[in-house]
């Protein structure tokens, strides 16, 4: 009931924490500033030309199919591992897609 009341407050954001299964309540202005600061950090992040969700999903599912075909995993395991409903996290859809730079050769 308290969560429903909090959801009505436009000055806060309610979301799940990144690494644990808990709900967090954040000040919206602080959250927006934090996201913008991270996004603008060109030493760590670079803009993506396209959203990689669909192609990454396809690559993962192909990899799982290969494991199944080579009998390295069971059909049940492949069913559990395959991605069927990947979406861009809703909290980030208002921002351009960014990714961390992962190698020294990234511009």
N, C-alpha and C positions, 0 to 999 in steps of 0.2 A: 504494500500500500504506500509506503514512504517513497519507493522507487517511482511509482506512478506520479506522485506529486513533484518529484525532482525532474521528471521528464518534461514537465510543463514549463520549467524555468529556462528561458532562452539564453541565459548567461552561463550555462554549464553544458558540458558534454558528458554523456554517460557511455562508456565503452568497456570492452574487455581488455584486461592487461595483456601485453604481448606474450609473455612466457608462462603465465599461470592462469588458471581458470577462476579469476575473480573479476568482479565488476568494479570499475573505477569511476569516480566523479571528478571531473576536471573543470577548472575555470576556462571558459571558451576563449577569452582574450589571451590568456597565457598559452593555451594549446595552439591557437592560430599563430602566435608569435614564435613558438618553439618549432612548429612545422615549417614556417617560412624561413627561419634561421637555418634549419637543416637543409632545406631545399636550395638555399642560396650559397651553401658551402661548396664551392666549385673544386676544392681540394679533395673532397670526399665523395661527392655525388656528381653525376652527369645526367643531362636530360636524355630520355629515350625517344627515338623517332616514332616508335609504335608501342602499343601495349603488348607485352610478351606472354600474356596469360594463355592465349589459345595455342600458340606454337610450343610453349613449354609443356602444356597439358598433352599435346600430341606426342612430343618427344618422350615424356615419361611413360605414356601408355604404350608406345612402340617398344620401349625398353622392357617393360613388364611382359609384353607379348613374346619378346625374344627369350626372356627367362622361362616363360611357360613352355614355349616350343622346344627349348633345350632341356626340358624336364628339371630345371633348377628350382622351380617353385611349383606348388600345386595349383589346380584350377581355382580352388577356394582362396588361396593366398593371392592369386592374380586379381580375383574379383574384389578382394578387400583393398588391394593396393592401387587399383586403377582410379584415376580422377574422372569424375563424371559431371561435376557441377562447379567447376572453378570459376570464380568471379573476382573482379577487382574489389578489394575491401571498400565498403561504403564510406568509411571515414576519409578516404584519400581520393575519391572521385572528383572532388572539387579542385584538385591540384594536378598539374601536369605529371606524367609518369617520370620518376627519377629512379636511378639505381646507384648503388655504391660502385665506385671505381674499384676494379678487382685486380688490375695488373699495372705494372709500371709503364706499359706501352699505351695505356688509355690516355687520350689527349687531355 
